[in-house]
Amino acid sequence: MTENYKSIIFLSLSLLMSTVTCAHAEPPDIGLSADPAPAEVTNGLRKGSHVKLFLPNLPYLAISHAINASLVRPANNEKGWQYDLAVSHRNIDDRIWEFRLRQGVRFQDGSPFNADSVLLNMDYFRKQPFSFTKLSTILDRVEKVDDYTVRFHLTEPYGVFLHDANWLQFYTREYLEKHGWNGKPTCPNLAEPGPYALGPYILREGYVEGDRSTPKVVLKANPQYWGDDKPKVETITIYTGLTISEARDLALFSEGKIDITPVPFADEVEAVLSPYAKLAVSPSMNNYAMHFNMLNGNAAIRDDRIRYVINHAIDQEYLLNLSMLGEGVLSPTTVSPNFHRVADAIRSLDGYFARYAQTHDFSTEALSALVRQYQRENGLDPEQPLRLTLLVQESFLFLVRDIQYFLEQVTIDLEAQVVSSEKQVFRQLFDTLEDKNQTSWDLLLWGNYDWYKHPWAAFFVYLPGTSWSTIPPDTELVKFTERLLRTNVASDEYVPLLADFIRYVYEHNYMVFLPNPHNVYAVNKEVVFNPGRSAFVYLRDLQVTDQHWSLRGRQPYPRERQKPLRITHQNIEGPSP
């Protein structure tokens, strides 16, 4: 056995050890070098610098706040947000939200931003609002108090207004007259390149929206950006059309191709050993959203027994500890425990889940018997497996193979129909509500990578009658979502409401419940990038050293910089209280 092979085995074991270490403990010291890059950056714009990223999941969310700006923007802090275009706000009875606007702000074309800009944008919002929340249905009016103060008047209390304020991004009059707001299930983004926005980066090439994007999007630093967190990298290129394996190879085995990319959990060791990349890991509020198509899929999916079998045949602990190498957390629902106070709600259900396990038989034999019973009742051959189709993006195949194995044990044959991009998955999901999906599917998997601290960012898939949901009409579910949207997260009613909501969807098996993943990135050794809990990639915070390929010119990459580096662990304190 060679020394190099011994080192790889030792490193692999050490990495696995780190995944089961107490959340407050430091990862074990296995002789890797400290990362020198954070001490070598300047915290200012580096002329000629260029960083390239691959973002396979929700790229429009990950980069939107680099291109544009809103009253508040996401932040990696306890609140989950910080002021952006606003400098302060008042919440009056959860129905009136007043914002004091920052002065001296200009759009990228030089035109001023003020209260009139807000009113103009909200007029267009009313005509074509986003539809993933109920803001458009309860927005009464927007009032101009003075040139730099606006009030949003709602018809009812709305506890997640600051969540929506992240997505009230404002555009120039020229852009609005050409494109308006997009009126889609996804958030508004830039439909074409140009100086139409307010963010630290100008979209120079391509476009990126929830249901469509160019394979490459190019951003340039805005030299007149008004904010304090100014861009530090001159050019940023985001790729959306690669496969996860292509992006991994470009990041790990070459230089100047991909600087930042998510990597499969199984490639963590290879990322650490790469001469060009290092590994950055952070707990997250991300979720694997795996839908049951109860609208126009196989009739078996509408039978609660089959959904029950699927959920209880899949061993979450196995998926987490082996398929995901421990990089995540368990959850009894499609909501990460890392969301605000969700862990408290899950803990309050410990007794309920214990009693449920005692009164139900989850054995392979019992679950298989339910499948055969369904088949006999519906004229199907109980000696043949029940055949179902899963629509899935290529980057999630590592998870799908193990899910297929578990379902085989209970006589369910899950055929994976694999597509290359997230857009293809979304298109079929959105069209299913109106029975217009061109691809027939029974289960569908996408990465609901978090975009706000409030769990509505995950719970919204449970609201029947919307493009993001494949659940048939259910009055109780509508009541739960209405209450969740009205309830203040700091109130005494909030955790019991979450617990009741979680229990209800668990009992009805309305989604496939899977572990919630960590953020795991391969990062160029000369890039400073600290992943947060959310799906946002804070592009304005990216920095490079003078040894980065974009600044080094024709000089070869120094061999002493190619040694394996310690893993960057962020936010390892565990779920927020």
N, C-alpha and C positions, 0 to 999 in steps of 0.2 A: 504494500500500500504506500503510495507516494506521500511525501509531506504535504503537498498541495491538496491532495484528496483528503488527508486527515484534517487539514485546516477547514476545508469546506464542510465536512461532517461536523466539526466542532462548532463552526459558525452557525450551521443549521440548527443544532441542538440548542445553542445559546439563544438564537432568535425565538425558537419555540418556547424556551424558558421565560423569555421576556413577555410573552403573551399571557402567561398565567401568573405573572408577578402582581402583587397588590398594586392597585391603581396609584397609590401614593409613593410607591417604591421606585428608586432609580433602576433603569435597566442594567443588567450585569455588565461589568467591564470585561470585555473579552480581548483587549489589546488593540482595538481599533483606534485610529488617530482622531483627534479633535478636529472639527471643521474650522479651517482658518478664515473662511470667506466672511463671516459676520464682522470680523475685526478689520477687514480690508476694504469695505465699501465706504463711499463718501457721503451718503444721504442726500446727494444732489444729482441732477440730470447728467448722465454720461453721454456726451456727443458720440454718435456712431454706434451706440449700444443697440442690440437687437436680441430679443428673446422670443423663442418659438414654443408654442404649447399645443398639445392635443387635448381637446375636451370632448369626450364622447357623449356625455350626459348633460342635458340642459345647458348647452353652451351659451344660449341667449341670456340665461339667468346669471351664469358665472361671470360674464363680462359686462352686463348691462350698465352697472354703476361706474364703469370706467368710461363708457361712451357718454352716458347721460347723467342726470342728477335729479334728485327728488327732495321733498321737504325733509325727510330723514333717510338715512341709508344704513344698510346692515353694518354691524360692528361685532367684533369678537369680544364682547363684554357681557356682563350679567344681564343688562337690559336687552341685548340683541340688536341695538340700534344706536345711532348717534345723529346729531343734527347735521344737515347738509345745506340745503337752501334756506332752511329756517334756523333761527338762533334761539328761539324759545317757543313754548306753546302752552295753552291752557285748555283743559278738558272740563266743559261745563255740563254736568248731568249726563255725560256720555252721549249727548245729542248734539252739542255744539263744540267744535274743535277750532280754536283760534291759533294762528301761527303768525309770529313776527318774522318777516323775511330779512335775509341778509342783504345789505346794501352793497353797491359796487359790483354786482354780478353781471356778467355779460355772456350772451350766447357765443358760440364759436365763430359766428359771422360778425361779431362786434355789436349786435343790437342788444339793448338793455333788457334785463329781466326784472320784473316788478309785479305788483299785484294784478295789473292788467294782463300780464302774461299768464298768470294763473287762471283768471277768469276766461280768457280766450281758449286755453287748453281744455278747461272743464266744459266749455260749450261743445267742443268737438268730442270730448269723452262721452257726453250724454247721447250723442248721435251714434257712436260706435264703441260702447264700453267693453272692457274685458269682462269675461263671464265666469271667472273661477271664484268670485265672491259675490255677495249680494249688495255691494256698495251702490251700484247703479240703480237698484230698486228702492233704496232708502235715502238716496241723496235728494234733499229738498231743494237747496240752492247754495250757491257760494257767494259770499258777500265781501265786497271791498270796503274795509274799514278806513284805510288810508293807503297811500302809495306802497307801503311796505307791511301791511297787515291784512290778512284774509281770515274769514270765518266760514267753516263748512257746517251747514245746518242739516241734520239728519232727522228723519221722521220717527226714529226709535233709538234706544240705547244700542251701542255697537262697540263691544269690548275689543274688537280687533282693528279699529280704525288705523292705528299706527302701522299695523301689518300692511294695510292697503296703501298707506302713505308712502311706503317704499316703492310702490309701483305707479304712483302718480308722477310720472316723469314728463318733463315739459319740453316742447319743441318750438322752433321758430314758426312764425306765420307762414313763411314760404313752404315749409315742410307740411304743415297742417293742411294748406290749400291743395297740396299735391296728393297727400296720403291719408290725412286725418288720423284718427285712432283706428286700430285694426279690427276691433270688434270680434276678436277670436277668443277661444278658451284660454289661450296663453297671454302673457303680458305683452304690452306694446314694446316694440323695439324698432330699430332703424331699418326701413325698407330699402334704402339706397344710401350709398356713401355721400358725404358732404358735411359742411359745417352747420348742422341743424340742431345740435344738442348743446349740453352745458357741462359735460364731464371733462376730466383731465386728458382724455384721449379723443382724437377726431377719427371717425371711421373714414378711411381713405380708399379701401377696396373691399368689395363684397357686401353682403347683407347677412343678417342673422336674426331669425324669428323662430318662434316655437315650432312651426310646421314647415319651414323652409329655410335654407341657408346655402350659401356658396361653400364649396369645399375648403376655401381659404378666406380668411377675413384679416385685413391688415389695419392696424391702428397706428397713428402717429401722435406723439406728445403734443398737447395743445400749449403753444408758447405763451398764451395769454390767460392761462387758467387762473381763476380768481381764488381758489381755495388754498388752505395751508398745506394739505397733503399733495404736493405737486408730483408729477410723474418723474421717475428717476431713470427710466429706460426710454430711449428715443423711439424705437420701433418695436411693435409687438405683433406677431403673426399667430393666429389661432387656426388650427386645422380641425375640421369637423368630419372629414370623409375617410379617414384612415381606419383600419382595423386595429384592435387593441394590440395584437401581436406585431403589426407593422410599426406602430408607435413605440412599443417596447424596444424592438430591435434598433430603431433609429436613435433612441435615447441611450441605450446601454452599450452599443457596439460601434457607434460613430459619433463624430462631433460636428456641431453646427446644423444638425437636422431637426432634432426635437430636444428642447431643454427641460420641459416639464410635461409629464404624462402620468395619469393613473396607471398602476401596474397590477396585474393579478396577484393575489396573495401568494400563489405558488412561486412567483418570480422575485420575492423579497431578497433571498440570498444572492441571486444573480445580480440584483440591483446594487447591493452592497459591494460585491466583488468587481463591479464594472470600473474600468479605468476612467470613465467620464461622468458617472452618475453617483449620487448618494441617495439614501432613502429617508423620506419624511413621512411620519405617521401621526395621525390625530384622531381621537374619538370624534364622532360626528352625530348629527341628527338626521342622517340619511336613512332611507328605507328602500327595500326592494318591494315595489308595488306589483303584486301578482294577482291579476283579476280573474274572477270566474265570470264567464260570459253567460249571464242569466237572461239576456235579452234575445239573442238569436243564435246562440251556440247549441251544441248537442243538448238534447232534452235532459240528459242525465245530470247536467250541471244545475238544472233547476230543482233537482231533488236534493233536499238537505242531507240525506244519508250519504250521497256520493261526495258532497263537499266535506262532510264530517270525516269520511274515510280518508280523503286526500290530506286534510290537515293533520290527522292523527297518525297517518302512515309515515309522514315526513318527520324524521328525527332532527329537531332543531339543534340539539346539543352536538350531534354528529356533524351537521353542516357547519356549525360554528367552529368546533375544535379541529376538524380535519379539512373539510372543503375550504374553510376560510382561515385556517391556521390560527384560530383564536382572535382574529382581528374584527371584533364586533361585540355585540351584546344580544342577549336573548330578549324576546318580547312576545306577549300573548296576543299581539295585534299589530296592524300595519302602522305603528307609531313608535319611534325610538324612545326608550326611557330617558334619553338625554334631553328631550324637550322639557320645557319649564313645568315642573311639578308632576310630570307624567309618572316618574318613578314612585312618587308618593301614592298615586292612584293605584299603580300596579301592586305595590306592597300591601295596600289596604284590602286587596282581593286574595291574599295568600290563603286564607281560610276557605274561601269559595273554590279556588282551584284545587285545593287539597280534597275537599268533599267531592268535587266533580270527578277527580281521578279515581276516588274510591268507589264511585257508583257507576263507572263506565269501564268497559273492557276494550282496551286499545291493542290487544294482541293481534298479530298478523292473521290468525285464524278467524277471530271475530270480525275484523274489518273485511277480510275476503268474503265472509259469509254475507255481509251486507251488500257487497257488490253483486254476488250471485243472486241474492234475493231480488234486487232491483232488476236484473236481467230477466229472471223468470217472469216477474210481474209485467214486463214490457215486451215479451215475446222474443227476447234475445237468447242466444245460446250461452248458458252459464258456464260451459266448459271452455269458452273462448274469452280472451281478455276484452275488457271494455276499452275501446279505442278513442282517445281524445287527442286534440291538436293544440300545441302550445306555440304561440307567436312570440319570438324572442330575438333580442339583439345579440349579435355575435359575442360581445364582450361578457355576456353572462353565461356562456356555455359551461364554464367550470362548475357552476352551481346546478345547472340543468341536468347534467349527467348523473349527479348523485340523486337528484329528485326523481329522475326516471328509474333509477335502481330501486328506491323505496316503493314507488308505485307498482313496479313489476311484482313485488312481493305480495301485493293485495290484488293481483290480476287486473291492473290498469296499465294499458300500453299508451304511454305519452309520447307522441311523435312531435319532435321539435321542428318547426318551420323557421329557419334562421334568416334574418335580414341583416344587412350591413350597418344600417344607420338608425338612430333613434327616431328620425322623422318618419320613416316607414312604419314604425310601430305606432306612433301617435296618429298618423293618418287613419289607420284602421280602427284605432280606439275611438277617435272622435266621430267617425262615420257610423259606428255601431248603434248609437242612440237612435238614429233615423233609419236604421236597417239598410244603410248604403255601403257598408264595408265590402270591398271587393275580394278580400281574403276571408275565408271561413276560419274561425278560431274558437276554441273553447276555453283556453287559458291564455293569458298575455302577461308578459313580464317586462317592466321598465324600471329604471332607477329614479325613484322619487327623491332626488338629492336635495336636501332641505334648502329653503330660501327665506326662512324666518324662524324666530324662536318659538312663536305660538304654534301649538300642534295642529291648528287648522291647515298648516302646510302639508300635513299628512292625512288628517281626517276628511279633507274635502272629497276624497274618492268615495266616501260613503253617502254622498248626497244624491239620491235618485233624481233622474230627470235632467242631469247635467252631462256634458260631453266627457267628463272625466270619470263617470260612474257607469258601471254595467249591472247595477242592482235594480230590480223592478220596483214599482211604487211600494213604499213602506211608510205609513203615517208616523210610526214611532221614530224611525230614522230621521225624518224631516224635523220632528219635534226636538230630537237630540241636537241636530245641527243648528237649529234656530237658537236653542238655549246656549249652546257653546259660543255662538257668535255674539250673544248679548251679555254673557257673563264676564265680569272683570276677573282677570287671572289672579288678582290679589285677594279676592273675596273668599269667605269661608265656604261658599257653595261650590267653588270651582273644582276641588279635588273629588268630592263625592259625585259631581256631574261627570267628570272624566271616568271615574270608576264604573258608573252605571253604563256609560257609553261603551266602554271597553268590554264589559260583560255582555252587553246586548249583541254586539257584532261577533263576539267569540261564540256565543250560543247559536248564532245563525250561520256561522262560517261564511261570512260575506266576502272575505278575501282569503288568499292563502297566506298564512302567517309564517314569516321567515325571520332569521336573525337580522339585526341591523348592523351594517358594515361600518368599519372605520374608514377614514380617508387615508389612502396609501399611495404615495407619489414617488416616482423616480425623478430626481432633480439634478440638473447639471451641477457639478461640483463648484463651479464659479458663480452660481446664482444663489442669492439669498431669497428663500421662499418659505414662509411659515404657514402651513395649511391651518385654517380655522375649523370650527365645528360645522360650519354650513357649507353649502355648495359654492359659495362665492369664492372666486379667486381674486384676491385684492391686488389687481394689476398695478395700481399706483404705488404699492409697497415693494414691488419687485426691484431688486438691485443686482448688479454684476460687479465682479472685481476686474482689475485691469488684465487678469489672466484669462478672461472669458474670450471665446473664439471670435466674437464680433469686434473686440478691441485689440486682440493680440496680433492681428494681421497674419503675415506668412510665417511667423515664428512657431515652431512645433510646441505642442503642449508639454510642459516640463514633466519629466518622469516622476519627480518627487511629489507632484500634485496628484498623481494617479493612484495613490494608495487608498485602500478602503477606509471610509470614515465612519464614525459613530452615527447611529441612527438618530435623527432629529425627532424627538417626541414632544408634541405640543398638547397642552390642555389635558394633562394626565391626572387631573384631580378628581375625575369621575363626574357623574351627572350633577347638574346644578341643583341646589336645594329647592 
